[in-house]
Amino acid sequence: MSEPGTVVLPLQREGSVQAVAFSPDNKRFASGGSDTRLRVRPVGIGAPPLEVTVDGSVTGIAFSPDGSEIAVADFEQVFLRDSTTGTAVWQGPLAPGNSVNSVRFAPDGRVVAATDTLIAVLDRTSGETKRRITVDPPLIADVDLSRDGTRIAVAVDERHGGNHRHAGSARVYELAAGTEIGRLTPDDAVFAVAFSPDGSQVVCCAADDTTRMFEAQGGQQVWPTPEDVDDQVTAPNCLAFDPKGNWTVVGGSDGFARVLDADIGLEKGRAPKLKPGDPADASFGAVTQVAFHPNGKLAASASIDNVVRLFNVTGGELYTVPTDEVLALRFSPNGRWLGVGTMNGPMVIDNGEANQG
């Protein structure tokens, strides 16, 4: 039985890895990035590794709900491949001249992909585009799909392009009709968005140093209240929602990952955890990736001081693992494994048998 923090798949020197994913049965780990390879490896003993050459840099990976296929965002194209053989089922560009930045599956098997300006819903069997949602003005900085697959939340950064405005918004669209149903507009670009488990609320963080919760339908802000905004400054740039709906975790440029109460936005804990009155350590690097464990009791963070942390909601650390600069962070569906994509390759960390399920 391995201790939490044991690296079971050591760092593979394969160039920068921007996308990682686990199969639904937790037995396979997929990674891809700048070296034009999609790799699917067993976690422990299992099927032989699969390696597929792609056309460009891999920026997104997702297993189908049944694990039989894998969707890949590959430069300007989306590929659907057999996850065992690597055989292409279909492939095609979303919008010529526009890179595909993310790809995921809805529960019914539809593929949802995003470029800087476009959300597309693709038929799993044929790859045919069933819905196109153009986001104007761009840039799409982040997207999140609701658990039931009916809604998509979009973080928009309007600082790009010719206007150079410090503006942005968090928007929610119904995928069936392609209509916008909610929008929150902070005082600057929005970096990240995440749905609550029931899809009724969205948490977002913005360049105006705020983290906000709002109603997906209608866009009404839930927290913070206007008088509390100044108390919520965390220099936020990444976030995740607890799968149980109780907490959110927000990574800040100040070096902390903060766990906030999802109902009221108040801080429950932070990692690294400091004693009362202790100043922040100047060596703490900006937190660039966060993820919530499926059990809702643990979260992970990665920072530019090249440390991956697993901690509980009060900030108590279970482990720290040194690594290279992290570009992607993902828990396996059962929570046993933490997949990491770095500037120099992928790795998998064991969270311990006690933290499985």
N, C-alpha and C positions, 0 to 999 in steps of 0.2 A: 504494500500500500504506500503510494507516494505522498510526500508532504505537500501541502498547498504551496505553490510557487515553484514546483519542480518543472523544468523545461523539458517536455517530452518530445518535441520536435525542435531541435536546435536551429538557430538562425542559418538559413541557406543563402549563400551569396549569389543572388540571382537578380541584382538590380533593384530599383525601387519597386515596392509592392503597394499599390493603391487600393486593392480590393481583396477581401477575404470573405469566405462563407463556409458554413458547416452544412452537411447533408441533414435532412430531417431525422435520420436515425442516429445522428451524432458520431458516425463511424468514419466519415470522410471529411477532409479539409481541402478547400479549393483556394487558390491564390493566383493573382496575376498583376502585371504592372508593365514596366517599361521595356522588358526584354522580349516582348512579342511572344510570350508563352503563357498558356493556361495550364496550370498543374493541379491535379486532384490526387491527394495522398491519403492513405489510411491513417487514422489516429490509432497508433499501436499496431497490432497484427490484423491484417485484413486483405482486401483486394490489392493487386499490384498497382503501383502509381500510374497515373495517366498524364501524358504530356501532349499538348496540342499547340501547333504553331498558329498564331492569329495574324491579322493584317497590320495591326498597330498596337498602341499602348492600351492595356486593359484597365478600364476605370470603374467597372462594376461587374459583380458576379452575384447570381442568385440561383439556388436550387428550386426546382418545381416542388409543389406541396407533397408529391409522392416520391420525390427524390430521383425520378428516372431521367430527368433532363436538367440542363443547366443553361441559364441565359447569361450572355456575356455582352457587356458594352465594350466594343472594340473600335476605337477611333470614331469614324463616322457611322459605323454599322452596329446593328444588334444581331447576334448569332443565337440560335437555339441549337444546342447540341445534346446528343445522348451522353449522359453523365458517366456511363461505363466505357463506351467505345470512343467517345469524342466525335463521332460522326455528326456532320451538320444536318439538321432537320430543315432549317431555312436560315436565310440571312438577308440583310438589306439595310440601306441607309434610312434614317428618319428624315433628315433634311441635308442634302448635299452641301458640303462646306461647313457643317456644324458638328462638332464632336459630341458624342453621347457620353454624358457624365455619370449616369446612374441607371440601374435596371433592377426590377424586382417583380415578384409574382403576386397577383391577387389570389385569395383563397380558391376562386373558381378556375384558376389556371391562366387567366389573361396575364400578359406581360405588360408592365407599365415602365416606360423609359422616359428620360428627360435629357434635353440639351440645355444650352444657356438660355434659350428662348421658347422652348416647346416641350409640352407633355404629350406623349402618345400612348394610346392603349392598343395593344397588338393581339391579334388572335393567336392562341397557342398552336393551333394546328397548321395554319397557313402563313403566319406572320403578317397577314393583312392588317393595315391600320384601321381600327374601328372608331377611334376618336382622336382628334387633335385639338389641343388647347394651346393657343399662342399667348404667351405672357408678354405684355407690353406696358411700360418699358421694361427691358431686361436689366439686370442679369439674374438668372436663377442661381442662388447660392446654395440652396439645400431643398430637399423635398422629403415628405414622409407620407406613407400610405396608411390609411386607417386600417385597423385590424380586420374589419369586414370587407375591405377592398372597395368601398363605395365612394370614399372621399380622398382627396389628396391635398395636403398642406404644402405651401410653397413659400420659401424665403426669397425675397426680392431685394437686390442691391441696385439702386438707381444711380450710384456714383459713377458707373461706367458709361462710356460713350461720350458724346460731345457736350452734354449739358453740365457735367461735373458737379451735379447737385448732391448735397448731403441729404439723401432721401432714400426711403425704401418702405417695404410693407410686408406683412405676413398675410397670405391669402389662402382661402379654402375653396376648392371646387368640387362639385358633384361630378363624378366621372361619367355617369350615364348620360347626362345632358350636356356636360362641358360647361356648366354655368357656375359663376362665382356666387357663393352663398355667405361669405364672411370675409372681412378684411380689418386688420389692425395696422395703423400707421404710426410708428414711433417717430422720433425726430431725426432718424438716420437709417442707414442700411440695416437690413435684417440678415443675420448670419446663419441662423439655424432654427428649425421648427420641429416639434414632436407632438403627436396626438396622444391624448389620454386613451386608456384601453378601450373605452366605449365609443371613442370618436366624437364625443360631444364638446371637448375642449382642446385647445392647442396652446402649448407653451412656446415662447420664442425669445431669442436674445438679439440685441441690436447694438450698433456702433455708438448709440447714445448712452452706453453703459447701463442699460436696463434689461431686466428679465421680466417678461409679462405673461400672464395667463389670460386667454380670452375665449369667448364662446365661438365654436366653429360656425354655428348658425347665427348670423347677424353681426358677429364681430365685437360684441360688447366686452369690455375689459373686466376681468374678474378681480385680479390683483396685479400690482399693488394699487392702493388708493393714491390719489394725487399727492397727499401729504407724506406718503411712505416711499415715494420713488427714490428720493435721495438716499434712503437707508438700504436700498437694494443694489447699489453700485458694486459690481464684482468684476468689471472689465470682462464681460462674458463673451465667449466666442464659440462654444459648443455645448450641447445639452442632450439629455435623454429622459424619457418618462419611465417610471417604474411600471412594469407589466401588471402590477396589482392595483395601480392607481393612487397610491398613497403619497409618493414622493417624486420629485424631479431632481436630477443632478446636473449642475451647471459648471463647466470648466472656465476658469478665468485667466486672463493674462497676468494676474497678480500671483499666480502659482498655486492657487487652491482649486479643488473641486468641492463645491458646496452642495449639500443635500438640503432641499427646501421642501417644506410641507406643501403638498399639491393643492390643498384647500385654501390656504391663506398666504403662502409664499414666504413664511418665516423660516429662517435657517434652523435645521435640526443638528447638523454637524458639518465638519469639513475635513478634508485630507489634503496635505499632511495635517495631523491633529496637533494643536499646540496647547500648552498649559495656559490657564488664564493669565493674562498680562504679558505673555511672551511675545516678543516682536517676531514678525515674519523673517524667515531666513532668506538672506539675499541670494542664496544659491538656488532657491526654488525657481524652476523655469515655468513659463506659461503653459497652462494645460491646453492641449490641442485636440484630445480625443477623450470622450467619456462613453460609458455603456452601463446599462443596468442588468444585473443578474436576473434570470427568470424567476427566482424566488422572491424578488422585491426587497430582500434584506441586505444585499451586497451590491456594490458598484465598482467599476474599474475606471482608472484614468491613466493617461499617458501625457508626459510633459516634455518640453524641449531640453530639460536637464537629463533626458534619456533614462527615465524611470517609469516603469509600469507599476501601478499600485492596485491592490484589491483591498477594499475597506467596507465597513458596515455603515449604517445610516447615521451613526453618531461620529463617524470619522476614524474609528479604531481600525488600524491596519492589520490585515491578515498576512500580507506579504508585500515586498517590493522586489522587483526584478530589473536589473540593469539591461538596457537594450540600446539599439541605435534609434535615431529619430523615427517616431511612429507616425504612419500615415493612415492606418486603419485599425479598428479594434472591434472584435465581435465575439460574443458568447455563443457557445453551442446551445441548441435548444434545451438540453437538460441541465445546462449550467456547469457541467464538469470541466469543460475546456474553455480557454480564452485564446482566440486566434488574433495574431498581431501581424500587421504588415508594416515593414520598416523601409528606410531608404536603401537598405542593402539586402532585403529578402524577407521571407515570412518565418514565423515561429509559432509554436503552440505551447501554452502554459497549463499545467494541471492545477485546478482549483481545489482538488482533494475530494475524496469519496464522500465526505460528510457534507459537502456543498453541491452535491448532485441531486437533481430532481426538485 
